């Protein structure tokens, strides 16, 4: 793969910029902090293989959840997906809740891929190198921030499920 060469081409300032945390606040009008917290925790449990293995910090009084996640690399198109079929994105996800809103913060974002052989050239496995391309950052940002609307939808689902 070309990751090692790309790292050398990027300046330290650009690498630092590409690896800044991703943060966004999502509105949840009409929902109390505790409901948002509980719904986010259920969403994490339903969307990650093992919420217990994922969760690093869980404080309902503060309204904060912190966990580690791993998702498939968000490739688009045949060429992109052919070039990175087994790539994953690892990250730390923080959810902070307040009445009527929640904030998602993603940090420690890194790319993971297995060892491979392409045309006789061996590529070593990578277990989470920092981002070194704006294109990767943009794709990953969009995929991670898509969790926000999913959690917003879970708020209403949790309320509807109360009356089963």
trRosetta pair geometry for C-beta under 8 A, 3 or more apart (Angstrom, degrees):
i j d omega theta_ij theta_ji phi_ij phi_ji
1 4 7.8 113 89 1 80 81
1 83 8.0 108 -123 174 93 89
1 113 7.1 74 -30 78 158 157
1 116 7.8 75 -35 50 98 122
1 123 5.1 84 -3 -148 81 145
2 5 5.3 -58 -170 46 73 112
2 6 5.7 77 133 -29 89 104
3 6 5.7 -62 -149 36 31 112
3 7 6.6 35 156 -26 67 101
3 111 7.2 -149 -116 81 143 142
3 126 6.8 4 70 -76 164 160
3 129 6.5 113 165 73 137 151
3 132 6.6 119 -160 42 75 133
4 7 5.9 -49 -154 25 33 113
4 8 7.1 30 152 -16 62 103
5 8 5.9 -56 -157 33 37 111
5 9 6.7 32 150 -19 67 107
6 9 5.6 -59 -152 34 37 111
6 10 6.6 30 156 -19 70 106
6 132 4.8 127 119 118 108 126
6 133 6.0 -30 176 -61 146 101
7 10 6.2 -60 -151 33 31 106
7 15 7.4 50 -148 -99 74 128
7 129 7.5 -78 -76 171 135 135
7 132 4.8 -85 -87 -114 65 157
10 14 4.6 -125 -171 88 95 123
10 15 5.1 115 122 -58 124 87
10 18 7.4 -30 -168 -3 152 141
10 132 5.3 -158 3 -163 148 88
10 133 7.9 -130 -63 -74 136 48
11 14 4.6 94 53 6 80 102
11 15 7.0 -145 92 -4 42 86
12 15 5.6 -53 -146 38 33 113
12 16 6.3 36 154 -21 65 105
13 16 5.7 -53 -150 35 31 112
13 17 6.4 32 151 -19 64 106
14 17 5.5 -53 -148 36 33 113
14 18 6.3 33 154 -19 66 106
15 18 5.8 -54 -145 37 31 111
15 19 6.3 7 161 -1 64 115
15 130 6.6 75 -174 111 99 134
15 131 7.9 166 -150 87 65 64
15 132 6.3 -16 -112 -113 91 74
16 19 6.2 -75 -147 49 26 98
16 20 7.2 54 151 -54 62 83
17 20 6.1 -25 -159 -17 35 112
18 130 7.3 115 99 153 105 101
18 131 4.5 -134 148 100 113 108
18 132 6.6 122 94 -108 163 21
18 133 7.3 103 -139 47 148 17
18 134 6.6 -114 -105 -82 107 56
18 137 5.1 -128 -153 -64 85 139
19 109 6.8 -162 -138 55 71 94
19 130 4.7 -20 -92 -166 138 120
19 131 5.6 172 -78 42 77 92
21 105 5.5 8 170 -174 129 95
21 106 6.3 160 -162 78 75 47
21 107 4.1 -32 -102 -84 100 92
22 105 7.2 157 81 -156 50 46
22 106 4.4 -5 55 54 100 104
22 107 7.8 -170 23 -67 64 49
22 109 7.4 48 -3 -40 112 142
22 140 8.0 -160 -33 116 156 92
22 141 5.2 -172 -124 -122 144 87
22 144 6.0 97 88 87 147 140
22 145 6.9 -108 154 -58 125 97
23 103 6.5 5 -169 -180 95 105
23 104 7.0 176 -143 91 49 54
23 105 4.6 -2 -103 -107 92 80
23 106 7.5 -163 -69 23 50 64
24 103 7.2 179 92 -150 33 67
24 104 5.8 -3 58 56 79 93
24 145 5.5 54 15 -130 149 110
24 148 6.1 -63 95 -62 121 152
25 101 5.8 15 179 174 101 126
25 102 7.4 172 -152 91 62 32
25 103 4.8 -33 -99 -97 72 84
26 101 6.4 165 85 -156 47 76
26 102 5.6 -13 59 63 95 79
26 103 7.5 167 16 -92 71 32
26 104 6.9 34 -8 -5 113 102
26 148 4.2 174 -67 -168 142 113
26 149 7.5 -157 -135 -63 138 46
26 151 7.1 118 78 73 159 113
26 152 5.9 -122 162 -60 132 112
27 100 6.8 -27 -159 162 71 79
27 101 5.3 -42 -116 -101 42 92
27 152 7.9 40 78 -112 56 126
28 31 4.4 -51 145 45 108 126
28 36 5.4 117 93 -99 165 122
28 100 5.8 174 74 -172 69 29
28 101 5.5 165 24 -90 84 29
28 102 6.0 36 -9 -4 132 92
28 152 6.2 -152 -95 -119 88 81
28 155 5.7 170 -148 -84 117 167
29 100 5.5 22 -107 -144 44 93
30 100 7.2 89 7 -106 28 79
31 35 4.9 -123 -169 86 93 124
31 36 5.2 109 130 -58 123 92
31 39 7.8 -43 -167 8 145 143
31 99 7.5 -176 99 -157 53 55
31 100 6.5 145 57 -90 67 35
31 155 5.3 -57 -88 -164 157 133
32 35 4.9 91 59 9 77 103
32 36 7.1 -147 96 -5 38 89
32 99 5.4 -28 -136 -116 51 87
33 36 5.9 -61 -149 38 29 110
33 37 6.1 31 155 -21 66 109
33 63 4.9 -68 -179 -99 112 140
33 97 4.9 129 -155 130 75 103
33 98 5.5 -40 -96 -155 105 21
33 99 5.0 -57 -38 -59 85 59
34 37 5.6 -53 -146 36 30 115
34 38 6.3 28 157 -16 65 107
34 60 7.1 42 -127 -176 81 102
34 63 7.7 -102 -78 -99 43 97
35 38 5.9 -53 -144 39 30 108
35 39 6.1 28 157 -17 64 110
35 155 6.8 76 138 -146 103 90
35 158 7.0 162 -172 100 90 136
35 159 7.5 29 -165 -70 132 95
36 39 5.9 -58 -145 40 27 110
36 40 6.2 28 156 -20 64 108
36 63 7.4 33 81 -158 105 114
36 97 4.3 167 98 -145 117 126
36 98 7.8 -9 54 52 153 29
36 101 7.8 23 -117 91 166 14
36 102 5.1 -174 169 -56 133 120
36 155 6.5 -13 -106 -104 65 116
37 40 6.0 -59 -148 35 25 109
37 41 6.4 24 155 -19 63 108
37 60 5.8 119 144 -136 151 72
37 63 5.0 -117 -77 -139 124 72
37 65 7.2 149 -152 -30 79 108
37 95 7.7 146 -123 120 59 117
37 97 4.6 -135 -65 32 80 160
38 41 5.7 -57 -149 36 30 112
38 42 6.4 29 154 -17 65 105
38 158 6.9 139 107 -166 102 156
39 42 5.7 -53 -147 37 32 110
39 43 6.2 37 152 -23 65 105
39 151 6.7 116 123 -171 102 79
39 154 4.8 149 176 120 103 102
39 155 4.8 68 162 -93 174 56
39 157 7.8 127 -143 61 112 86
39 158 4.5 -118 -101 -14 100 152
40 43 5.5 -51 -147 35 32 115
40 44 6.5 36 153 -21 64 102
40 65 6.0 -169 117 20 120 145
40 95 4.7 171 168 164 151 162
40 97 6.7 -154 4 -65 142 124
40 102 6.5 171 -64 -154 139 163
40 151 5.3 19 -104 -148 79 126
40 154 7.4 131 -81 85 37 138
41 44 5.8 -50 -150 33 31 112
41 45 6.5 31 151 -18 63 106
41 51 7.5 84 -178 -168 71 143
41 58 7.4 74 -115 -140 122 113
41 65 6.0 -176 -85 -87 81 147
42 45 5.6 -55 -149 37 34 113
42 46 6.2 25 155 -14 68 110
42 154 6.6 178 84 178 104 129
42 158 6.5 135 46 -92 152 119
43 46 5.9 -63 -146 42 28 106
43 47 5.9 1 164 0 66 121
43 147 7.9 123 143 -171 132 91
43 150 6.5 133 -159 127 132 96
43 151 5.1 -127 19 -107 175 75
43 154 4.4 -98 -75 -51 113 173
44 47 6.3 -74 -134 49 23 95
44 48 5.7 -14 -179 14 67 117
44 51 5.2 103 119 -122 93 108
44 54 6.5 -155 171 97 111 143
44 55 7.3 95 133 -72 144 95
44 65 6.8 -149 -23 155 156 149
44 67 6.3 110 -161 30 141 157
44 93 7.9 -180 -111 91 117 136
44 95 7.9 -126 -51 -9 127 143
45 48 7.3 -62 -116 48 15 85
45 51 3.7 -40 -100 -39 68 149
47 147 7.9 152 118 -128 163 99
47 150 7.4 74 -79 143 156 144
48 51 5.9 114 70 -81 107 61
48 54 4.8 39 126 -56 151 157
48 67 7.4 -166 29 135 172 142
48 69 5.9 -106 -105 -120 130 91
49 53 7.3 -22 90 53 94 129
49 54 7.7 139 55 -45 70 113
50 53 3.9 50 97 17 120 111
50 54 6.2 161 90 -16 62 88
51 54 5.4 -59 -141 41 33 114
51 55 5.8 34 162 -28 70 110
51 67 7.5 -56 -157 -123 64 159
52 55 6.2 -51 -136 30 25 108
54 67 4.1 41 145 -179 88 126
54 68 5.7 -146 -153 60 63 61
54 69 6.2 34 -145 -81 119 64
55 58 5.3 12 -178 -49 129 117
55 65 6.9 -67 -129 -163 98 93
55 66 7.5 100 -157 80 59 49
55 67 4.6 -49 -97 -95 42 111
56 66 5.0 -57 67 107 101 94
56 67 5.6 164 5 -105 81 42
56 68 6.3 76 -36 -20 117 89
56 92 7.6 -28 15 -140 146 104
57 64 6.6 -20 122 121 112 104
57 65 7.0 160 91 -158 71 31
57 66 3.9 25 45 42 105 109
57 67 7.8 -142 36 -57 62 56
58 64 7.9 -168 -137 98 23 64
58 65 5.7 18 -111 -118 68 74
58 66 7.8 -132 -58 34 50 64
59 62 4.2 30 111 30 121 110
59 63 7.5 -31 100 17 79 22
59 64 5.1 13 55 56 99 92
59 65 8.0 -163 32 -72 58 45
60 63 7.0 28 -171 -80 36 42
63 96 6.3 70 110 -168 95 54
63 97 3.7 -119 176 63 115 89
63 98 6.6 127 110 -66 164 44
64 94 6.9 -18 -163 -169 93 93
64 95 7.0 159 -151 84 44 59
64 96 5.4 -6 -102 -105 82 68
64 97 7.4 -154 -67 17 40 78
65 93 7.9 -5 111 112 94 89
65 94 7.1 162 86 -155 55 45
65 95 4.4 7 52 50 101 105
66 92 6.7 5 -173 179 92 101
66 93 7.2 172 -149 88 48 49
66 94 4.8 -7 -103 -105 84 80
66 95 7.8 -160 -70 24 44 64
67 92 7.3 175 94 -153 30 62
67 93 5.6 -15 65 60 78 92
68 90 7.0 0 -178 -173 98 94
68 91 7.3 168 -153 89 59 40
68 92 5.6 -37 -99 -100 68 65
68 93 7.5 153 -107 16 17 79
68 108 7.9 -49 -119 90 93 136
69 90 7.1 169 90 -151 49 51
69 91 5.4 -15 61 63 92 86
69 92 7.7 147 17 -108 78 18
69 93 5.3 31 -5 -11 123 121
70 88 5.4 10 -175 170 96 129
70 89 7.1 163 -151 80 50 46
70 90 5.0 -16 -99 -100 82 74
70 91 7.8 163 -81 21 39 68
70 112 7.2 -24 -141 32 110 146
71 74 7.5 14 123 -49 119 87
71 88 6.7 157 80 -160 32 78
71 89 5.3 -16 61 57 84 97
71 91 7.8 -12 12 17 99 113
71 143 6.5 -178 111 147 149 131
71 144 7.9 -177 24 -82 148 73
72 87 7.5 89 -171 87 59 64
72 88 6.2 -63 -111 -110 33 67
72 89 7.6 20 105 13 16 87
73 84 5.1 -71 89 142 153 127
73 87 3.6 14 -20 99 143 108
73 88 6.2 -112 -37 -87 79 14
73 89 5.7 120 -95 -34 60 92
73 111 7.1 37 -95 -136 118 95
73 139 7.7 38 176 121 77 132
73 140 7.8 -52 -144 -84 66 91
74 89 7.5 -16 -8 -11 84 139
74 139 4.7 -174 82 164 107 100
74 140 6.4 166 24 -88 116 44
74 142 6.9 -154 121 76 162 97
74 143 4.0 -155 -53 -60 147 137
75 80 4.3 175 -164 127 97 101
75 81 4.0 145 116 -84 138 67
75 83 7.8 170 -129 57 137 83
75 84 5.4 172 -75 70 131 111
75 85 8.0 -52 9 -90 160 39
75 87 7.5 106 -44 52 113 119
75 139 7.5 25 -90 -173 31 151
76 80 5.6 23 61 63 49 151
76 81 7.5 -175 46 -44 5 96
76 139 7.2 -150 -5 -124 105 119
77 80 4.7 78 67 17 93 108
77 81 6.6 -177 85 -5 43 94
78 81 6.1 -68 -144 44 23 103
78 82 6.0 24 160 -22 65 111
79 82 5.7 -57 -145 36 27 111
79 83 6.3 24 158 -19 64 109
80 83 6.0 -60 -150 35 27 109
80 84 6.6 -27 167 27 63 107
81 84 6.8 -80 -136 60 27 75
81 85 6.2 62 165 -91 67 69
82 85 6.5 -3 -140 -52 25 102
84 87 4.0 -25 -179 0 100 132
84 113 7.2 -96 -148 -99 79 133
86 113 5.8 105 96 -148 89 80
86 114 5.2 -41 129 20 143 105
86 116 7.5 158 41 -67 134 125
87 111 6.1 -26 -164 -166 110 99
87 112 6.9 137 -162 76 58 52
87 113 4.7 -31 -101 -85 69 104
88 111 7.5 141 77 -162 48 51
88 112 4.3 -23 65 66 98 106
88 113 7.2 170 19 -75 70 52
89 109 6.6 -12 -175 -162 101 90
89 110 7.4 155 -157 79 56 38
89 111 6.3 -32 -103 -102 63 56
89 112 7.3 -173 -82 19 15 88
89 140 5.4 162 -129 -126 154 114
89 143 7.4 121 41 83 155 142
89 144 7.9 -110 122 -59 143 105
90 108 7.4 -53 121 128 90 93
90 109 7.3 161 86 -148 53 40
90 110 5.1 -14 59 61 97 90
90 111 7.9 -175 19 -85 80 8
90 112 5.5 66 -19 -24 108 124
90 128 5.1 -44 47 -108 133 106
91 106 5.0 -10 178 -165 135 102
91 107 7.1 131 -167 65 82 28
91 108 6.1 140 -149 83 45 75
91 109 4.7 4 -102 -99 97 71
91 110 7.5 174 -72 21 56 62
91 144 6.7 -32 72 -106 176 134
92 106 6.9 148 76 -156 53 50
92 107 5.0 -26 63 67 107 79
92 108 4.3 58 -1 38 107 120
93 104 6.8 -28 -162 -161 92 93
93 105 7.5 144 -158 78 44 51
93 106 5.7 -14 -101 -101 67 76
93 144 7.6 -163 -100 -157 106 109
93 147 7.4 -36 -141 92 141 173
94 103 7.8 -5 109 107 92 89
94 104 7.2 144 77 -159 57 43
94 105 4.3 -12 57 59 108 100
94 106 7.7 -163 21 -71 74 32
94 107 7.4 18 -6 9 111 104
95 102 6.0 -3 -170 178 90 122
95 103 7.4 155 -154 78 43 52
95 104 6.0 -14 -100 -100 69 68
95 151 7.6 177 -125 -127 133 162
96 102 6.5 163 82 -161 48 68
96 103 4.5 -5 56 53 101 101
96 105 7.4 33 -4 -2 106 110
97 101 7.8 172 -151 98 53 46
97 102 4.7 -22 -104 -107 69 97
98 101 5.5 1 64 64 97 83
98 102 7.1 174 26 -86 64 48
102 148 7.9 -178 84 -136 101 85
102 151 6.9 -82 72 123 146 141
104 144 7.6 -179 142 151 131 92
104 145 7.1 157 82 -119 137 58
104 147 6.2 146 -130 84 160 114
104 148 5.5 -124 1 -77 139 93
104 151 7.7 159 -64 12 124 149
106 109 6.1 51 145 -64 104 111
106 144 4.9 -7 -52 172 163 152
109 130 7.4 77 85 -141 69 62
109 131 6.1 5 106 -28 109 112
109 140 6.3 114 -172 147 139 148
109 144 7.9 -79 -103 -51 128 154
110 127 7.9 23 131 129 135 43
110 128 3.3 55 117 -170 147 72
110 129 5.7 148 -159 62 100 22
110 130 5.8 -56 -104 -83 84 36
110 131 7.4 -137 -110 -39 39 65
111 126 6.3 13 105 115 86 132
111 128 6.9 149 60 -132 33 27
111 129 5.7 -26 53 58 88 80
111 131 6.9 106 -25 -90 103 60
111 136 7.0 -47 -66 -168 130 145
112 126 6.1 -162 -136 100 36 78
112 127 5.7 23 -124 -137 95 35
112 128 5.4 1 -73 -63 91 60
113 116 7.4 -44 149 -14 109 117
113 123 7.9 -21 111 127 123 122
113 125 6.7 -156 97 -148 57 58
113 126 5.1 31 42 43 80 101
114 125 5.2 -32 -156 -112 36 100
115 122 7.1 -5 -175 -173 102 89
115 123 6.5 170 -156 90 54 63
115 124 5.7 -35 -109 -151 91 32
115 125 4.2 -57 -46 -46 75 84
116 122 7.7 165 89 -153 40 48
116 123 4.8 -2 59 54 83 109
117 120 6.8 3 179 -118 101 14
117 121 6.9 157 -156 73 59 37
117 122 5.4 -24 -100 -97 81 62
117 123 7.3 -173 -82 16 30 76
118 121 5.5 -27 69 59 73 92
118 123 6.6 22 9 -13 103 118
126 129 5.3 -52 -172 -7 120 107
129 132 7.4 -21 134 -19 113 111
131 136 5.3 -168 -145 98 103 121
131 137 5.1 99 164 -72 154 87
131 140 7.1 -127 -92 27 135 150
132 136 7.4 43 53 36 50 140
133 136 4.3 88 71 6 99 103
133 137 6.8 -165 95 -7 52 84
134 137 5.4 -53 -147 38 36 115
134 138 6.2 39 155 -23 68 104
135 138 6.0 -52 -148 33 28 110
135 139 6.6 24 156 -14 62 107
136 139 6.0 -60 -150 39 31 108
136 140 6.0 23 158 -14 68 114
137 140 6.0 -63 -143 43 26 107
137 141 6.0 31 158 -25 65 109
138 141 5.8 -52 -143 33 26 113
138 142 6.6 25 159 -17 61 105
139 142 6.1 -58 -155 35 28 109
139 143 6.5 23 153 -15 64 109
140 143 5.7 -57 -148 38 33 110
140 144 6.1 26 158 -14 69 109
141 144 6.1 -61 -144 41 26 104
141 145 6.0 16 163 -11 65 113
142 145 6.2 -61 -139 43 24 104
142 146 6.5 38 155 -35 60 103
143 146 5.8 -51 -159 18 29 118
144 147 6.1 -31 -179 0 47 113
145 148 5.7 -18 -177 2 62 116
146 149 6.4 -47 -163 37 52 103
146 150 6.5 54 143 -19 70 109
147 150 5.4 -65 -153 43 38 117
147 151 6.1 38 152 -22 74 104
148 151 5.9 -57 -149 35 28 106
148 152 6.4 31 152 -19 64 105
149 152 5.2 -48 -144 35 38 118
149 153 6.4 41 154 -20 66 100
150 153 5.7 -50 -151 34 32 112
150 154 6.6 36 147 -23 62 104
151 154 5.3 -50 -150 32 37 117
151 155 7.0 53 148 -33 62 90
152 155 5.8 -40 -163 11 36 116
152 156 7.8 25 150 -6 60 97
153 156 6.3 -57 -164 37 41 105
153 157 6.3 40 144 -20 70 111
154 157 5.2 -56 -142 40 40 116
154 158 6.0 45 157 -27 71 101
155 158 6.1 -55 -153 30 25 110
155 159 6.9 20 151 -14 60 106
156 159 5.7 -57 -152 37 35 110
156 160 6.2 33 153 -17 69 108
157 160 5.7 -57 -146 40 31 110
157 161 6.1 33 154 -22 66 109
158 161 5.7 -54 -146 35 29 113
158 162 7.1 47 150 -38 58 93
159 162 5.8 -37 -163 4 36 118
160 163 6.8 -68 -173 35 40 99
161 164 5.7 -8 -167 -35 57 113
